[in-house]
Amino acid sequence: MKDLDDATKEQVPSSHLPSEETAGIGALDEDPNYERRLVRKLDLHIIPLVMALYLFSFLDRVNIGSARLYNLEEDLGLNGNQFQLSVSILFVTYLAFEIPGNLVLKKFTPRFFISAIALAWGIVSMCTGFVQSFGGLIACRLILGAVEASLFPGLTIYLTTFYTKNEIALRIGYLFVSAALAGACGGLLAFAIGYMEGLQGMNGWRWILIIEGLPTIILGVISFFYLADDPETANYLTPEERIYAIHRLSRDVSATRSSRQFHWADVRACFTDWRCYAFAVGQFGVDTMLYGFSTFLPTIIKSIHSWSNAEVQALTIPCYAVGAITYLIIARISDAHGRRAPYIIIFAIISCIGYALLLAPVSPGVRYFACFLVALGLYVAVGLPLAWLPNNSPRYGKRTAATGMQLTMGNASGVMIPFMYDNSPRFVKGQAVSLAMVAMGAVVYGILWYEYDRINKRRDRGEEDWKAEGKADLDVREMGDDSPRYRYTT
């Protein structure tokens, strides 16, 4: 084969590769195990690190819920709704920095950008354990939101540069498994660290925040030396594997070299497409459940029965485990079938049933079972839309802007939901709002399913072929999802 640098200059669709490279790729395409081995190699080098990054990101965001059980409010003299404010204030800066961070990811390179923000939020998280006042807590939460904002959208876009559209749901699923593990590990760690109560004259909540921030600093350093920016620069791949890794991404009908680059015209296309706004609204609905359930699950379980703090932390773990395992199974099925909407809607309905039971005057056992129902649907309803939108945005600029907007709007629910969980019995307001928002999300995703299916059928009947008249093949491919040859994932 030619030198990699020469080969990659001319390709993304394989039809534009030099003939000797095309021949080599054709031979590899005939080997059914070659691509499988390549994907396993990518998984081995990418997934553990991105999972660890998101696990500690999510843990550092929601561990304040566990810290509350260990005298945080008493130490800092919080009263009224000051605790809820300290939870929600993080999302103010989180929202402000989410889209800008996504747009500069390629400019600063994923390796540098992701490692820098990981190092920063690890330091801030540790510092939160030393605050002495409500003002100090608010300041740390604001900074934490700013530095964490770009991580999840950045990791989502990062994964799309290595994996095909029929592989991405499972890989994004691993991030949500990390969120579930963060909830489970957070409970375990808080339970263990709680025994450090009084050590060095500090209450347990301080040790929870300090100790859980340390691994993130280490991960930030590791990321700088270990992450590859894209398949072309992945030094763990052979030159042949790098070329094939790019080739397999080019199978999409709208994949071109230009489509992988950042163009402001593609960004503008995002903000003129109503479906991108619909995804954002739907994400707001389901993320209400994500942040309410993840942050307040210990408090919800404690309200069910007079369990001790240690028992409460232990009882959160099975809920998260059920959610994580369910998502992995459904994400694999969703990728295999190339379908998203049916699974999102079905599992959103399951979560709604869970919230209805939490609102009902039922026994403690049934209410605890309801927590499992909410967890069962949570990660599917929240995670699959984050794979569905990139699936239907083949051009990099539109994909990054749309994903940033989707996550920004979704995370805005994190500002609202803490104030919904007041101190009323059974948290009626919080559970009712969550039920309504998840139901709204299911309706929005149903509308998107109908719209994408309608367009696919129009294109199958040839009703949009006029868009390609007089255009060269490459020009039609450059049209992205507007191309009459493009078929949306439903």
C-alpha positions in Angstrom: 0.0 0.0 0.0 1.0 3.6 -0.5 2.1 5.7 2.5 -0.9 6.5 4.7 -0.6 10.3 4.4 -0.7 10.1 0.6 -3.7 7.7 0.7 -5.8 9.8 3.1 -5.4 13.0 1.2 -7.7 11.8 -1.6 -10.2 9.7 0.1 -13.3 9.4 2.0 -15.6 7.7 -0.3 -13.7 4.6 -1.5 -14.7 5.5 -5.1 -12.3 8.4 -4.9 -9.4 6.3 -3.6 -6.5 5.6 -5.9 -7.1 2.3 -7.8 -4.5 0.3 -5.9 -6.0 1.3 -2.6 -9.5 0.5 -3.8 -8.4 -3.0 -4.8 -6.8 -3.6 -1.4 -10.0 -2.4 0.4 -12.1 -4.6 -1.8 -10.1 -7.6 -0.7 -10.6 -6.7 2.9 -14.3 -6.2 2.4 -14.5 -9.8 1.3 -13.0 -10.9 4.7 -16.0 -11.1 7.0 -13.8 -11.2 10.1 -11.5 -8.2 9.3 -13.9 -5.5 10.1 -15.1 -7.3 13.2 -11.4 -7.5 14.4 -10.9 -3.8 13.6 -14.0 -2.8 15.6 -12.9 -4.9 18.6 -9.5 -3.1 18.4 -11.2 0.3 18.4 -13.4 -0.7 21.3 -10.4 -1.9 23.3 -8.6 1.4 22.9 -11.5 3.9 23.0 -14.4 2.6 25.1 -12.7 2.0 28.5 -11.2 5.5 28.6 -14.4 7.3 27.4 -16.5 5.3 29.8 -14.2 6.2 32.7 -14.2 9.9 31.7 -18.0 10.0 31.6 -18.4 7.9 34.8 -16.4 10.4 36.8 -18.0 13.4 35.1 -21.5 12.2 36.0 -20.3 11.2 39.5 -18.8 14.6 40.2 -22.1 16.2 39.0 -24.5 14.2 41.1 -22.5 13.1 44.1 -23.9 16.2 45.9 -27.1 14.1 46.4 -25.1 11.5 48.4 -23.2 14.2 50.2 -26.5 15.7 51.4 -26.9 12.6 53.6 -23.7 13.4 55.5 -24.3 16.8 57.0 -23.5 19.0 54.0 -26.5 21.3 54.7 -25.7 21.6 58.4 -22.0 22.3 57.9 -22.6 25.1 55.3 -25.7 26.5 57.1 -28.0 25.9 54.1 -31.7 26.7 54.5 -34.8 27.0 52.4 -34.1 26.0 48.9 -30.4 26.7 48.9 -29.5 23.1 48.5 -31.7 22.8 45.4 -30.1 26.0 44.1 -26.6 24.6 44.5 -27.7 21.5 42.5 -29.3 23.5 39.7 -26.8 26.3 39.4 -24.3 24.0 37.8 -26.4 23.8 34.7 -26.4 27.6 34.1 -22.7 27.5 33.0 -23.1 24.0 31.6 -25.7 25.3 29.1 -23.7 28.4 28.2 -20.6 26.4 27.3 -22.1 23.3 25.7 -22.5 24.4 22.1 -19.3 26.5 21.9 -17.3 23.6 23.2 -18.7 21.3 20.6 -17.9 23.7 17.8 -14.2 24.2 18.8 -13.6 20.4 19.5 -12.0 19.9 16.1 -10.0 23.1 16.2 -8.2 22.2 19.5 -8.3 18.4 18.7 -10.1 15.9 20.9 -7.0 14.7 22.6 -6.0 18.1 24.0 -9.5 19.5 24.6 -10.9 16.4 26.4 -7.9 15.9 28.6 -7.8 19.6 29.6 -11.4 19.8 30.7 -11.0 16.5 32.6 -8.0 17.8 34.5 -9.9 21.0 35.3 -13.1 19.5 36.6 -11.2 17.0 38.7 -9.5 19.9 40.5 -12.7 21.8 40.9 -14.5 18.8 42.3 -11.8 18.3 44.9 -11.9 21.9 45.9 -15.7 21.7 46.5 -14.9 19.4 49.4 -13.1 22.3 51.1 -15.7 25.1 50.8 -16.9 26.8 54.0 -20.0 28.6 52.9 -23.0 28.6 50.6 -21.2 31.2 48.3 -18.2 28.9 48.0 -20.4 26.0 47.1 -22.2 28.0 44.4 -18.9 29.2 42.9 -17.5 25.7 42.7 -20.7 24.4 41.1 -20.7 27.2 38.5 -17.1 26.4 37.5 -17.7 22.7 37.5 -20.6 23.2 35.0 -18.4 25.3 32.7 -15.5 22.8 32.5 -17.7 19.7 32.2 -20.1 21.2 29.6 -18.3 20.0 26.5 -17.5 16.5 27.7 -20.5 14.5 26.8 -21.3 16.2 23.4 -17.6 16.0 22.6 -17.4 12.3 23.4 -20.6 11.7 21.3 -19.1 13.4 18.3 -15.7 11.7 18.9 -17.3 8.3 18.7 -19.0 9.1 15.4 -15.6 9.7 13.9 -14.7 6.0 14.5 -18.0 4.1 14.4 -20.6 3.6 11.7 -24.3 4.5 12.2 -25.2 0.9 13.0 -22.6 0.7 15.7 -23.0 4.1 17.4 -26.0 3.4 19.7 -24.2 0.7 21.6 -21.1 2.9 22.0 -23.1 5.8 23.2 -24.8 3.2 25.4 -21.5 2.5 27.1 -21.5 6.2 28.2 -24.9 5.7 29.8 -23.8 2.5 31.4 -21.1 4.7 32.9 -23.8 7.0 34.2 -25.5 4.1 35.8 -22.2 2.8 37.2 -21.7 6.3 38.6 -24.9 6.1 40.4 -24.2 2.6 41.7 -20.5 3.3 42.5 -21.5 6.7 44.0 -23.7 4.8 46.4 -21.0 2.3 47.3 -18.3 4.9 47.6 -20.5 7.2 49.7 -21.4 4.2 51.9 -17.7 3.4 52.4 -16.4 7.0 52.6 -19.2 7.8 55.1 -17.1 5.8 57.6 -14.5 8.6 57.4 -16.9 10.8 59.2 -14.9 13.0 61.6 -11.4 12.1 60.1 -9.2 15.2 60.3 -12.1 17.0 61.8 -14.2 16.8 58.6 -17.6 15.4 58.0 -18.2 12.6 55.5 -19.6 14.8 52.8 -16.2 16.6 52.4 -14.4 13.3 52.0 -17.0 12.1 49.4 -16.3 15.1 47.2 -12.5 15.1 47.7 -11.9 11.4 47.1 -14.2 11.2 44.1 -12.4 14.1 42.4 -8.9 12.5 42.5 -9.4 9.8 39.8 -10.5 12.5 37.3 -7.2 14.3 37.6 -5.4 11.1 36.8 -7.7 10.4 33.8 -7.1 13.8 32.4 -3.3 13.1 32.2 -3.9 9.6 30.7 -6.2 11.0 28.1 -3.6 13.4 26.7 -1.2 10.6 26.0 -3.7 7.9 25.0 -6.6 9.4 23.0 -6.3 9.5 19.2 -7.9 12.5 17.4 -9.3 10.4 14.6 -8.6 7.1 12.6 -5.8 8.8 10.6 -3.8 9.5 13.8 -4.6 6.4 15.8 -1.2 5.0 16.4 -2.6 1.7 17.7 -3.9 0.9 14.2 -1.6 -0.3 11.4 -1.5 1.8 8.2 -3.8 -0.7 6.5 -6.3 -0.5 9.4 -6.3 3.2 9.4 -7.3 3.3 5.7 -9.9 0.7 6.2 -11.3 2.5 9.3 -11.9 5.6 7.1 -13.2 3.5 4.2 -15.9 1.8 6.2 -17.3 5.2 7.4 -17.6 6.2 3.7 -20.3 3.6 3.0 -23.0 6.1 3.9 -24.5 7.6 0.8 -23.6 11.2 1.9 -20.0 10.5 3.1 -17.4 12.7 1.4 -14.2 14.2 2.5 -15.9 17.6 2.7 -18.7 16.1 4.9 -16.1 15.3 7.6 -14.9 18.8 7.8 -16.4 21.8 9.6 -18.4 24.2 7.5 -20.5 27.1 8.9 -23.1 26.4 6.2 -23.7 23.0 7.8 -24.1 24.7 11.2 -26.7 27.1 9.8 -28.5 24.1 8.3 -29.0 22.8 11.8 -30.6 26.0 13.0 -33.1 26.0 10.0 -34.2 22.4 10.5 -37.2 22.1 12.7 -36.4 18.4 13.4 -33.2 19.5 15.3 -35.4 21.7 17.5 -37.8 18.7 18.0 -34.9 16.5 19.2 -33.9 19.2 21.6 -37.4 19.5 23.0 -37.7 15.7 23.3 -34.3 15.6 25.1 -35.5 18.2 27.6 -38.4 15.9 28.4 -36.4 12.7 29.0 -33.5 14.5 30.7 -35.9 15.8 33.3 -36.1 12.1 34.4 -32.3 11.6 34.1 -31.4 14.4 36.4 -34.3 14.1 38.8 -33.9 10.4 39.3 -30.1 10.3 39.4 -29.7 13.2 41.9 -32.7 12.4 44.1 -32.9 8.6 44.1 -31.3 8.3 47.5 -33.8 10.9 48.9 -36.7 9.1 47.1 -35.8 5.7 48.6 -35.3 7.2 52.0 -38.8 8.6 51.9 -40.3 5.2 51.1 -39.3 3.6 54.4 -37.2 4.4 57.5 -34.0 2.9 56.2 -30.6 4.0 57.4 -28.3 6.0 55.2 -26.1 3.0 54.5 -29.2 0.9 53.5 -30.4 3.7 51.3 -27.1 3.8 49.4 -27.1 0.0 49.0 -30.7 0.0 47.7 -29.9 2.5 44.9 -27.4 0.0 43.4 -29.9 -2.6 42.0 -31.9 0.2 40.3 -28.9 1.5 38.4 -27.8 -2.0 37.5 -31.2 -2.8 35.9 -31.0 0.4 33.9 -27.5 -0.2 32.7 -28.1 -3.8 31.6 -31.4 -3.0 29.9 -29.8 -0.2 27.9 -26.9 -2.4 26.7 -29.3 -5.1 25.5 -31.7 -2.6 23.8 -28.8 -0.6 22.2 -27.4 -3.8 20.7 -30.8 -4.8 19.3 -31.4 -1.2 18.1 -28.1 -1.2 16.2 -28.8 -4.6 14.7 -32.2 -3.6 13.4 -31.2 0.0 12.5 -34.2 1.3 14.4 -34.4 3.9 17.2 -37.9 5.3 17.6 -39.9 2.2 18.7 -37.5 1.4 21.5 -37.4 5.0 22.7 -41.2 5.3 22.9 -41.8 1.9 24.5 -39.3 2.4 27.3 -40.4 6.0 27.9 -43.8 4.6 28.6 -42.4 2.1 31.0 -40.7 4.9 33.0 -44.1 6.8 33.0 -45.7 3.7 34.6 -43.0 3.8 37.2 -43.6 7.4 38.0 -47.4 6.8 38.2 -46.8 4.1 40.9 -44.5 6.5 42.8 -47.4 8.9 42.9 -50.0 6.4 43.9 -50.8 5.6 47.6 -49.2 2.1 47.4 -47.1 0.0 49.8 -43.3 0.7 50.3 -42.5 -2.5 48.4 -44.5 -1.4 45.3 -42.9 2.1 45.4 -39.4 0.6 45.5 -40.4 -1.6 42.6 -41.5 1.6 40.8 -38.0 2.9 41.0 -36.9 -0.2 39.0 -39.5 0.6 36.3 -38.2 4.2 36.0 -34.6 3.0 35.8 -35.7 0.3 33.2 -36.8 3.0 30.8 -34.5 5.8 31.8 -31.3 5.1 29.9 -33.0 3.8 26.8 -35.3 6.9 26.5 -32.4 9.3 27.2 -29.6 7.5 25.4 -31.0 6.3 22.1 -32.1 9.8 20.9 -28.4 10.8 21.3 -27.5 8.1 18.7 -30.6 8.8 16.5 -29.8 12.4 15.8 -26.2 11.9 14.7 -27.4 8.9 12.6 -29.5 11.4 10.6 -26.9 14.2 10.4 -24.2 12.9 8.0 -22.3 16.2 7.7 -20.0 17.1 10.6 -20.9 20.7 11.0 -24.7 20.0 11.3 -24.0 17.0 13.5 -21.9 18.9 16.0 -24.3 21.9 16.1 -27.4 19.7 16.3 -26.0 17.5 19.0 -24.8 20.5 21.0 -28.3 22.0 20.8 -29.9 18.7 21.7 -27.8 18.3 24.8 -28.0 22.0 25.8 -31.8 21.9 25.8 -31.8 18.6 27.5 -29.5 19.7 30.2 -31.6 22.8 30.8 -33.9 20.4 32.7 -31.2 20.1 35.3 -31.9 23.8 36.2 -35.6 23.2 36.8 -35.9 19.7 38.3 -34.1 20.3 41.7 -36.8 22.8 42.6 -39.5 20.2 41.8 -38.3 17.9 44.6 -39.4 19.7 47.7 -39.9 18.1 51.1 -43.5 17.0 50.5 -44.4 13.4 51.1 -43.7 11.2 48.1 -42.3 14.2 46.2 -45.6 14.6 44.3 -44.5 17.7 42.4 -41.2 16.2 41.2 -42.7 12.8 40.2 -45.6 14.4 38.4 -43.5 16.9 36.5 -41.1 14.0 35.5 -44.0 11.9 34.3 -45.4 14.7 32.2 -42.0 15.6 30.7 -41.2 12.0 29.7 -44.6 11.6 28.2 -44.1 14.7 26.2 -40.7 13.4 25.0 -42.4 10.2 23.8 -44.9 12.2 21.8 -42.2 14.3 20.2 -40.2 11.2 19.2 -43.3 9.7 17.7 -43.7 12.8 15.5 -40.1 12.5 14.4 -40.6 8.8 13.6 -43.6 9.7 11.5 -41.8 12.5 9.7 -38.6 10.5 8.8 -40.7 7.5 7.7 -42.8 9.8 5.5 -39.7 11.3 3.8 -38.1 7.9 3.2 -41.2 6.6 1.5 -41.3 9.8 -0.7 -37.7 9.1 -1.7 -38.4 5.4 -2.3 -41.1 6.5 -4.8 -38.7 8.8 -6.6 -40.6 11.9 -5.6 -37.5 13.8 -4.7 -35.3 12.7 -7.6 -35.6 16.1 -9.2 -33.2 17.4 -6.5 -30.3 15.4 -8.2 -31.1 16.4 -11.8 -28.1 17.9 -13.5 -25.8 17.2 -10.6 -22.6 15.1 -10.6 -22.5 12.1 -8.3 -20.2 13.9 -5.8 -22.5 17.0 -5.7 -25.4 14.7 -4.8 -23.4 13.1 -2.0 -22.5 16.5 -0.7 -26.2 17.3 -0.1 -26.0 15.3 3.1 -29.5 14.4 4.4 -31.1 16.6 1.8 -30.0 14.1 -0.9 -32.8 12.1 -2.5 -30.5 9.0 -2.1 -30.3 9.5 1.6 -32.5 7.4 3.9 -33.1 8.4 7.5 -32.9 6.0 10.4 -36.3 5.7 12.0 
